[in-house]
Amino acid sequence: MIMNTTRQFVFKKSPGGFTLVELLVVLAVIMVLAMLLLPAIAATKPNSQGFQCQNNQKQLTLAWQMYAEDNADILPPNDYPYTTAYRTQTTAAKLQLKNWVVGTMEQPVDVLSPQELTDPNTLLSAYVTNAAVYRCPADNYINPLAHTFNVRSYSMNSAVGTIWHTFYANGGVPPIGSPVQGGWLSGASFNASQTTWLTYGKMSSLSRPGPANTFVFMEENPLSINDGIMQVAAAAAPGATFLIDFPAGNHDGGGSISFADGHVITHRWLDSRTFTPISLGMGGTQTPQSPDNVDCFYLAPITSAPR
């Protein structure tokens, strides 16, 4: 008898697969999660313009420190006359205008002259050879007088630096190398011979509030920037807070600030009046008030200290 030995194999469908509907549901969930997470991920990405701005100020502050090291502890001048166009001066006159940076953004001929930032009379140019370092990459303001960007975004604390060119209306002519006089430190009005607040002509004089708490460079608002001086009141009291030169708000309402010890921060302003000036060219006789501005209480103690 012949037997049929052929075996029949039956393959059953695995119960572990996904149906098309299930796959679509999974994809939909993933898309929803991505939409929820993308804003948070974007917020953690580095702000390249903010980092570049901080790097610019680090370079300027290092140059400022190196200048003092090379000049018997004396800090570079910080007293450029804010109405004087540098480019149109004679060679002899330019020698009288040496400063940490020459030129004024009030004069269109200087706005159009980035070469002034590497001019030998810009005394930090021996250490910073790239003119782009002086400008925040987020500063997109078009100067209406020159129809282009300002070549400079940063200014130096008016309590910091020395005298080279004097333009004070009274008080005589301080010798070259004397500390700046800090005429706006009291806030209420310009006083070239003020003696209430400390000014710093040497690195070693930065005793109070100390190098880590004294600002050197700050982004200045393009509507108020002119010379290289950042006029900030060291006085602040309830009902008496003042803004003379205005900080910039180029970084989501904040601006970068460097300190004498070399560290740099981006500080977020809390009062919109701080970085949105409504008037310019206040001059030496007006009282630039910004009543009860909380940002003034932040700026005052990092600017100077009582003598």
C-alpha positions as CSV (number, residue, x, y, z in Angstrom):
1,M,0.0,0.0,0.0
2,I,1.3,3.4,-1.0
3,M,0.9,6.1,1.6
4,N,0.8,9.9,0.8
5,T,3.5,11.4,3.0
6,T,3.1,15.0,1.7
7,R,2.7,17.4,4.6
8,Q,0.7,20.5,4.4
9,F,1.9,23.6,6.2
10,V,-0.4,26.4,7.1
11,F,1.1,29.9,7.7
12,K,-0.9,32.1,10.0
13,K,-0.8,35.9,10.0
14,S,1.3,37.3,12.9
15,P,-0.9,39.2,15.4
16,G,2.0,41.8,16.0
17,G,1.6,44.0,12.9
18,F,0.2,47.5,12.7
19,T,-2.9,48.4,10.7
20,L,-2.8,51.5,8.4
21,V,-5.1,53.3,10.8
22,E,-2.8,52.6,13.7
23,L,0.2,53.9,11.8
24,L,-1.7,57.1,10.9
25,V,-2.6,57.6,14.6
26,V,1.0,57.2,15.7
27,L,2.2,59.7,13.0
28,A,-0.4,62.2,14.1
29,V,0.7,61.9,17.7
30,I,4.4,62.5,16.7
31,M,3.4,65.6,14.7
32,V,1.5,67.0,17.6
33,L,4.4,66.4,20.0
34,A,6.8,68.1,17.5
35,M,4.6,71.1,17.2
36,L,4.6,71.4,21.0
37,L,8.3,70.9,21.4
38,L,9.7,73.0,18.5
39,P,9.2,76.4,20.3
40,A,11.0,75.1,23.4
41,I,13.8,73.7,21.2
42,A,14.1,77.0,19.3
43,A,14.4,78.9,22.6
44,T,17.4,76.9,23.6
45,K,19.3,77.6,20.3
46,P,22.2,80.0,20.7
47,N,21.4,83.6,19.7
48,S,24.3,84.1,17.2
49,Q,24.0,87.9,17.1
50,G,23.9,88.0,20.9
51,F,27.0,85.9,21.2
52,Q,28.8,87.9,18.6
53,C,27.9,91.1,20.4
54,Q,29.2,89.7,23.7
55,N,32.4,88.6,21.9
56,N,32.8,92.1,20.5
57,Q,32.7,93.6,23.9
58,K,35.1,91.0,25.3
59,Q,37.6,92.0,22.7
60,L,37.2,95.7,23.4
61,T,37.4,95.1,27.2
62,L,40.6,93.0,26.8
63,A,42.1,95.7,24.6
64,W,41.2,98.3,27.2
65,Q,42.9,96.2,29.9
66,M,46.0,95.7,27.7
67,Y,46.2,99.4,27.1
68,A,46.4,100.0,30.8
69,E,49.1,97.3,31.2
70,D,51.2,99.0,28.5
71,N,50.7,102.5,29.9
72,A,51.7,102.3,33.5
73,D,48.1,101.4,34.7
74,I,46.6,104.6,33.1
75,L,43.3,104.0,31.3
76,P,42.7,105.3,27.8
77,P,41.1,108.7,27.2
78,N,37.3,108.9,27.2
79,D,36.5,112.5,26.5
80,Y,35.9,113.0,22.8
81,P,33.9,116.2,22.0
82,Y,30.6,114.9,20.7
83,T,29.9,117.5,18.0
84,T,33.4,117.3,16.4
85,A,33.7,115.4,13.1
86,Y,37.1,113.6,13.1
87,R,37.5,113.0,9.4
88,T,37.4,116.8,8.5
89,Q,40.2,117.8,11.0
90,T,43.7,118.6,10.0
91,T,46.5,116.2,11.0
92,A,47.6,118.4,13.8
93,A,44.0,118.8,15.1
94,K,43.5,115.0,15.0
95,L,46.4,114.6,17.4
96,Q,44.5,116.6,20.0
97,L,41.5,114.2,19.7
98,K,43.1,110.9,20.7
99,N,40.6,108.8,22.5
100,W,39.7,105.1,23.1
101,V,37.7,105.7,19.9
102,V,37.6,108.8,17.7
103,G,34.7,110.1,15.8
104,T,31.1,110.9,16.6
105,M,27.9,109.3,15.2
106,E,26.3,112.7,15.2
107,Q,28.4,113.6,12.2
108,P,27.5,111.8,9.0
109,V,31.1,112.0,7.7
110,D,32.2,109.9,10.7
111,V,29.3,107.5,10.3
112,L,30.7,106.9,6.8
113,S,34.3,106.3,8.0
114,P,34.9,102.9,9.5
115,Q,38.6,103.5,8.9
116,E,38.5,105.9,12.0
117,L,38.1,102.8,14.2
118,T,41.5,101.5,13.1
119,D,43.1,105.0,13.0
120,P,46.1,105.3,15.3
121,N,44.3,108.0,17.3
122,T,41.7,105.4,18.2
123,L,44.0,104.1,20.9
124,L,42.4,100.7,21.2
125,S,43.2,100.1,17.5
126,A,46.6,98.8,18.5
127,Y,44.8,95.8,20.0
128,V,41.6,95.6,18.0
129,T,42.4,95.8,14.2
130,N,39.0,94.8,12.9
131,A,36.5,97.7,12.6
132,A,33.5,95.3,12.7
133,V,34.2,94.6,16.4
134,Y,32.8,98.1,17.3
135,R,29.4,97.3,15.9
136,C,26.7,95.0,17.3
137,P,25.5,92.7,14.4
138,A,21.9,93.3,15.6
139,D,22.2,97.1,15.3
140,N,20.2,97.6,12.1
141,Y,19.4,101.3,12.7
142,I,19.9,103.4,9.5
143,N,21.4,106.8,10.4
144,P,19.1,109.3,8.7
145,L,22.0,111.8,8.2
146,A,24.3,109.3,6.5
147,H,21.7,106.8,5.1
148,T,23.6,103.8,6.4
149,F,24.4,101.9,9.5
150,N,26.3,103.5,12.3
151,V,29.9,102.1,12.3
152,R,29.8,101.9,16.1
153,S,27.3,100.6,18.7
154,Y,29.3,100.7,21.9
155,S,30.2,103.5,24.3
156,M,32.3,103.7,27.5
157,N,31.1,104.5,31.0
158,S,31.5,108.2,31.6
159,A,33.1,107.5,35.0
160,V,35.9,105.5,33.4
161,G,38.9,106.8,31.5
162,T,41.2,109.8,31.3
163,I,41.4,113.3,29.9
164,W,43.1,114.0,26.6
165,H,41.0,116.7,24.9
166,T,39.2,119.0,27.2
167,F,35.9,120.6,26.2
168,Y,34.5,121.5,29.7
169,A,32.9,124.9,30.1
170,N,34.5,125.5,33.5
171,G,36.9,124.1,36.0
172,G,40.1,124.8,34.0
173,V,42.0,122.4,31.9
174,P,42.8,119.1,33.7
175,P,46.2,117.7,32.8
176,I,46.4,114.9,30.3
177,G,46.0,111.6,32.0
178,S,43.7,112.9,34.8
179,P,40.6,110.9,35.5
180,V,37.5,111.9,33.6
181,Q,35.2,114.3,35.5
182,G,32.0,112.5,35.1
183,G,29.8,115.5,34.6
184,W,26.5,113.6,34.3
185,L,27.0,111.2,37.2
186,S,24.7,113.2,39.5
187,G,22.0,112.8,36.9
188,A,20.1,116.0,37.5
189,S,22.3,118.4,35.5
190,F,25.8,118.5,33.9
191,N,28.5,119.5,36.4
192,A,32.0,119.4,35.0
193,S,33.6,119.8,38.5
194,Q,31.5,117.3,40.4
195,T,33.2,115.7,43.4
196,T,30.3,113.5,44.7
197,W,31.0,110.4,42.6
198,L,34.2,108.5,42.0
199,T,35.9,108.5,38.6
200,Y,38.5,106.0,37.5
201,G,41.7,107.0,35.6
202,K,43.7,103.9,36.5
203,M,42.9,100.2,36.8
204,S,44.1,100.3,40.4
205,S,41.6,103.0,41.2
206,L,38.6,100.7,40.5
207,S,38.2,100.0,44.2
208,R,34.4,100.7,44.6
209,P,32.1,99.1,43.5
210,G,35.1,97.0,42.2
211,P,36.1,95.6,38.8
212,A,33.4,92.9,38.7
213,N,30.7,95.5,39.4
214,T,31.8,98.5,37.4
215,F,30.7,98.5,33.8
216,V,33.1,99.6,31.0
217,F,31.3,99.2,27.7
218,M,27.6,99.1,26.9
219,E,25.5,99.0,23.8
220,E,24.1,102.5,23.3
221,N,20.8,103.3,21.7
222,P,21.4,104.4,18.1
223,L,19.2,107.4,18.7
224,S,21.4,108.8,21.4
225,I,24.9,107.6,20.4
226,N,27.3,110.3,19.4
227,D,30.8,110.3,21.0
228,G,32.3,107.3,22.7
229,I,31.0,108.2,26.2
230,M,28.0,106.5,27.8
231,Q,26.6,109.1,30.2
232,V,24.8,107.2,33.0
233,A,23.6,108.6,36.3
234,A,25.2,107.1,39.4
235,A,22.4,108.7,41.5
236,A,19.0,107.0,41.7
237,A,16.3,107.6,44.3
238,P,12.5,107.2,44.3
239,G,11.1,110.0,42.2
240,A,14.6,111.0,40.9
241,T,15.9,108.6,38.3
242,F,17.6,109.8,35.1
243,L,18.5,108.6,31.7
244,I,21.0,110.8,29.8
245,D,22.4,108.4,27.2
246,F,20.1,105.5,26.5
247,P,21.0,101.8,26.4
248,A,20.2,99.7,23.4
249,G,17.6,97.0,23.3
250,N,19.0,95.1,20.3
251,H,18.6,91.7,21.9
252,D,14.9,91.2,22.7
253,G,14.8,94.3,24.8
254,G,18.2,93.8,26.3
255,G,21.7,94.9,25.7
256,S,25.2,93.6,26.3
257,I,27.4,95.2,29.0
258,S,31.1,94.5,29.8
259,F,32.7,94.9,33.2
260,A,36.2,95.9,34.3
261,D,37.2,92.4,35.3
262,G,36.5,91.2,31.7
263,H,33.1,89.4,32.0
264,V,30.2,90.4,29.7
265,I,26.5,89.9,30.1
266,T,23.3,90.6,28.2
267,H,20.9,92.4,30.5
268,R,17.2,92.5,29.8
269,W,15.7,96.0,30.5
270,L,12.5,96.0,32.5
271,D,11.2,99.4,31.6
272,S,10.6,100.1,27.9
273,R,11.5,103.8,28.4
274,T,15.1,102.6,28.9
275,F,15.7,101.7,25.3
276,T,13.1,103.8,23.5
277,P,14.2,107.5,23.9
278,I,11.6,110.1,22.8
279,S,13.9,113.0,22.6
280,L,17.6,113.6,21.7
281,G,20.3,116.2,22.0
282,M,19.6,117.1,25.6
283,G,22.7,119.2,26.0
284,G,24.3,120.3,29.2
285,T,21.5,122.2,30.9
286,Q,18.4,120.0,30.7
287,T,17.3,117.5,33.3
288,P,16.7,114.1,31.6
289,Q,14.3,112.4,33.9
290,S,12.8,109.0,33.7
291,P,10.7,108.9,36.9
292,D,10.9,105.7,39.0
293,N,12.6,103.7,36.2
294,V,13.6,100.4,37.7
295,D,16.5,100.1,35.2
296,C,18.1,103.2,36.6
297,F,18.3,101.5,40.0
298,Y,20.2,98.7,38.2
299,L,22.5,101.0,36.3
300,A,23.4,103.5,39.1
301,P,25.5,101.1,41.3
302,I,27.4,99.6,38.4
303,T,28.4,103.0,37.1
304,S,30.3,104.6,40.1
305,A,30.2,104.9,43.9
306,P,30.2,107.9,46.3
307,R,33.6,109.3,47.1
